[in-house]
Amino acid sequence: MAEQSDEAEIQKQTTLELWLILHHKVYDLTKFLEEHPGGEEVLREQAGGDATENFEDVGHSTDAREMSKTYIIGELHPDDRPKLNKPPPRHPA
C-alpha cells in the first residue's frame, strides 16, 4: 500500500476521481465506474466516505472482493477512523 490518507483528502476526490473507503482502506474506483455491475451512480453515492456497510449489505462475491484489491491506493489514517463519514444508506429505486 502506498500511503495513509486522511478523511478530508478522501472527501475531496468526488468529482473527477472517485475515492471511497472500505474496511479502512482507500480505493480509487475512477477507472471502474463504467464497469461496475450495479451502475456508476451506486459508486458515486458512496464517493468520499466509508462505503463498508453498504458494500457488505450487497453481498459481493469472492471474485468481486479479489478484484477490489487492485484498486487499493492506501489506508485511512488511524486518527480519522473514529470519525468516518458514512454515506446515507442506499434506497432501492
C-alpha positions as a printed NumPy array, in Angstrom:
array([[  0.   ,   0.   ,   0.   ],
       [  1.221,   3.406,  -0.927],
       [  0.361,   5.714,   1.943],
       [ -2.129,   6.779,   4.563],
       [ -4.837,   9.271,   3.653],
       [ -6.901,  11.456,   5.915],
       [-10.674,  11.726,   5.667],
       [-10.625,  15.291,   4.268],
       [ -8.368,  14.25 ,   1.398],
       [-10.661,  11.344,   0.534],
       [-13.771,  13.539,   0.573],
       [-12.16 ,  15.88 ,  -1.998],
       [-11.898,  13.035,  -4.502],
       [-15.534,  13.015,  -5.605],
       [-15.67 ,  14.968,  -8.861],
       [-13.025,  13.904, -11.365],
       [-11.81 ,  10.963,  -9.339],
       [-13.849,   8.619,  -7.188],
       [-12.3  ,   7.549,  -3.914],
       [-14.047,   5.708,  -1.114],
       [-13.221,   3.704,   1.992],
       [-13.821,   0.002,   2.579],
       [-12.591,  -1.565,   5.801],
       [-10.194,   1.371,   6.466],
       [ -8.555,   1.026,   3.047],
       [ -8.762,   3.805,   0.441],
       [ -9.869,   2.802,  -3.039],
       [ -9.639,   4.793,  -6.276],
       [-12.542,   3.437,  -8.325],
       [-12.352,   6.074, -11.069],
       [-11.398,   3.549, -13.761],
       [-14.013,   1.057, -12.537],
       [-17.054,   3.359, -12.793],
       [-18.218,   2.178, -16.212],
       [-17.564,  -1.483, -15.381],
       [-19.432,  -1.66 , -12.074],
       [-22.312,  -4.151, -12.495],
       [-24.563,  -2.104, -10.211],
       [-24.005,   1.05 , -12.251],
       [-21.923,   4.172, -11.882],
       [-24.458,   6.012,  -9.724],
       [-24.178,   3.437,  -6.925],
       [-20.477,   4.21 ,  -6.582],
       [-20.955,   7.969,  -6.912],
       [-23.396,   7.892,  -3.974],
       [-20.62 ,   6.425,  -1.819],
       [-17.842,   8.738,  -3.031],
       [-15.685,  10.361,  -0.396],
       [-16.954,   8.324,   2.52 ],
       [-16.983,   4.963,   4.211],
       [-18.874,   2.528,   1.977],
       [-18.077,  -0.554,   4.078],
       [-21.578,  -1.138,   5.419],
       [-23.255,  -0.779,   2.021],
       [-20.583,  -2.938,   0.367],
       [-21.21 ,  -5.716,   2.88 ],
       [-25.003,  -5.369,   2.689],
       [-24.926,  -6.069,  -1.053],
       [-23.146,  -9.382,  -0.526],
       [-20.339,  -9.08 ,  -3.077],
       [-18.876, -12.293,  -4.483],
       [-15.411, -13.638,  -3.718],
       [-14.354, -12.597,  -7.232],
       [-15.579,  -9.04 ,  -6.636],
       [-13.675,  -8.875,  -3.355],
       [-10.492, -10.102,  -5.018],
       [-10.859,  -7.642,  -7.902],
       [-11.44 ,  -4.765,  -5.473],
       [ -7.949,  -5.261,  -4.043],
       [ -6.467,  -3.981,  -7.322],
       [ -7.997,  -0.552,  -6.639],
       [ -6.48 ,  -0.003,  -3.17 ],
       [ -4.324,   3.116,  -3.123],
       [ -3.727,   3.495,   0.593],
       [ -5.115,   3.22 ,   4.074],
       [ -7.199,   5.612,   6.148],
       [ -5.064,   7.35 ,   8.747],
       [ -5.723,   5.801,  12.195],
       [ -6.617,   9.215,  13.677],
       [ -9.512,   9.537,  11.21 ],
       [-11.035,   6.101,  11.737],
       [-13.269,   7.073,  14.701],
       [-14.82 ,   9.962,  12.75 ],
       [-15.6  ,   8.251,   9.454],
       [-18.139,   9.962,   7.24 ],
       [-20.622,   7.242,   6.34 ],
       [-22.736,   7.959,   3.244],
       [-26.502,   7.611,   3.679],
       [-27.896,   4.109,   3.11 ],
       [-28.919,   3.283,  -0.445],
       [-32.603,   3.346,  -1.225],
       [-33.956,   0.968,  -3.862],
       [-35.214,   2.723,  -6.983]])
